[in-house]
Amino acid sequence: MRLGAQAAAHLPYVPALHPLYSLGVRLPAGEVIMIAGRSGTMKSLFCLWLAYWLRLPVVYFSADMTASTVAHRLAAAATGEPMSTIRESLHAGSADQARYSDALASVPISFVYDSPVTWEGVDETLDAYVELWDTYPAVIVVDNLMDVTGAAADYTGQMEAMSALTELSRATGATVIVLHHATDKTLSKTDPWKPPARSDIKGGLSEKPALSLAVSHNPNNEAFLIAPIKNRHGFADPTGETYAALHIDPERCQFSAVKPLPGSTSTFTRSRTHER
């Protein structure tokens, strides 16, 4: 019964994700979640924003973002200011530096920027975390799968990495969020902005996690689409045709729920339309 109760747990509610929740999707706690998309679809930005708004202790293996990029994005998420303004203020050495530091002081995210991500490094990081806090983090982020040692291009290495991440989640009780790529070979010329289907995720690895979300970004209207293509505990559509629509402000690292269309009671889209 205790194991069943633990399996039924979800990550904290994030209001901006209401369109995704409306599809019957909740983010499972203590399991593996994959966020997958094609290159340039703001996967890392979304995952960093999500880690910030979960308000949980997080260890973030950021092999895909530098420390300066993370600092600018987090400061933007915390203050709502454009990253260009933050970047200029930090480089100028202005008094705003203290204000940004204060805004991020209570953010419980620890970053590791090693590239590639090695299992020895993961063990050492978690050992140090437990030594400091006497507990494991609630969330472990790996950005991204192909930056893990042995998983750069080899399918076998990627499968082994996914198995190791599953074991890591079970051993620590942490939710493991891993980012992964989708192929560009099946990119639709008529609708290039829709999320990739489950069959488009490289290596077929989206079938391994408890929840796999395919994401896409339309720069023409700043729509950020999230499709549940694998969901062990709820609704899923492997085609990627059913998705939740968010609005993204990349410069401020902000995601917000798209308002329903006139006369509609839902905040999600079950078609190819990207209207807001």
DAZIFEN-V104422 format. One record per backbone hydrogen bond with DSSP energy under -0.5 kcal/mol. NH is the residue of the N-H (numbers start at 1). CO is the residue of the C=O. If there is no record, write none. Layout:
nh=NH co=CO
nh=NH co=CO
//
This chain:
nh=5 co=1
nh=6 co=2
nh=7 co=3
nh=8 co=4
nh=9 co=6
nh=11 co=27
nh=15 co=13
nh=17 co=14
nh=18 co=15
nh=20 co=17
nh=21 co=17
nh=22 co=18
nh=23 co=20
nh=24 co=21
nh=25 co=20
nh=28 co=26
nh=29 co=9
nh=31 co=28
nh=33 co=176
nh=34 co=211
nh=35 co=178
nh=36 co=34
nh=36 co=213
nh=37 co=180
nh=38 co=215
nh=41 co=38
nh=46 co=42
nh=47 co=43
nh=48 co=44
nh=49 co=45
nh=50 co=46
nh=51 co=47
nh=52 co=48
nh=53 co=49
nh=54 co=50
nh=55 co=51
nh=55 co=52
nh=56 co=51
nh=58 co=108
nh=59 co=139
nh=60 co=58
nh=60 co=110
nh=61 co=59
nh=61 co=141
nh=62 co=60
nh=62 co=112
nh=63 co=61
nh=63 co=143
nh=64 co=143
nh=70 co=66
nh=71 co=67
nh=72 co=68
nh=73 co=69
nh=74 co=70
nh=75 co=71
nh=76 co=72
nh=77 co=73
nh=78 co=74
nh=79 co=75
nh=80 co=76
nh=83 co=251
nh=86 co=82
nh=87 co=83
nh=88 co=84
nh=89 co=85
nh=90 co=86
nh=91 co=87
nh=92 co=88
nh=93 co=89
nh=93 co=90
nh=94 co=89
nh=97 co=94
nh=98 co=95
nh=99 co=95
nh=100 co=96
nh=101 co=97
nh=102 co=98
nh=103 co=99
nh=104 co=100
nh=105 co=101
nh=107 co=104
nh=108 co=106
nh=109 co=107
nh=110 co=58
nh=112 co=60
nh=116 co=147
nh=117 co=147
nh=118 co=116
nh=122 co=118
nh=123 co=119
nh=124 co=120
nh=125 co=121
nh=126 co=122
nh=127 co=123
nh=128 co=124
nh=129 co=125
nh=130 co=126
nh=131 co=127
nh=132 co=128
nh=133 co=129
nh=134 co=130
nh=138 co=57
nh=139 co=57
nh=140 co=175
nh=141 co=59
nh=142 co=177
nh=143 co=61
nh=143 co=141
nh=144 co=142
nh=145 co=179
nh=147 co=144
nh=148 co=145
nh=149 co=117
nh=151 co=148
nh=158 co=154
nh=159 co=155
nh=160 co=156
nh=161 co=157
nh=162 co=158
nh=163 co=159
nh=164 co=160
nh=165 co=161
nh=166 co=162
nh=167 co=163
nh=168 co=164
nh=169 co=165
nh=170 co=166
nh=171 co=167
nh=172 co=168
nh=173 co=169
nh=175 co=138
nh=176 co=31
nh=176 co=174
nh=177 co=140
nh=177 co=175
nh=178 co=33
nh=178 co=176
nh=179 co=142
nh=180 co=35
nh=182 co=37
nh=183 co=200
nh=187 co=184
nh=194 co=191
nh=198 co=238
nh=200 co=197
nh=201 co=198
nh=202 co=181
nh=204 co=201
nh=205 co=202
nh=207 co=204
nh=208 co=205
nh=209 co=205
nh=210 co=32
nh=211 co=32
nh=212 co=230
nh=213 co=34
nh=214 co=227
nh=215 co=36
nh=216 co=225
nh=218 co=223
nh=219 co=217
nh=221 co=218
nh=222 co=218
nh=223 co=218
nh=224 co=246
nh=225 co=216
nh=225 co=223
nh=226 co=244
nh=227 co=214
nh=228 co=226
nh=229 co=212
nh=229 co=227
nh=230 co=212
nh=232 co=210
nh=234 co=231
nh=235 co=24
nh=237 co=228
nh=240 co=237
nh=243 co=241
nh=243 co=269
nh=244 co=226
nh=245 co=267
nh=246 co=224
nh=246 co=244
nh=247 co=256
nh=248 co=222
nh=249 co=254
nh=250 co=248
nh=252 co=249
nh=253 co=249
nh=253 co=250
nh=254 co=249
nh=256 co=247
nh=258 co=245
nh=264 co=261
nh=269 co=243
//
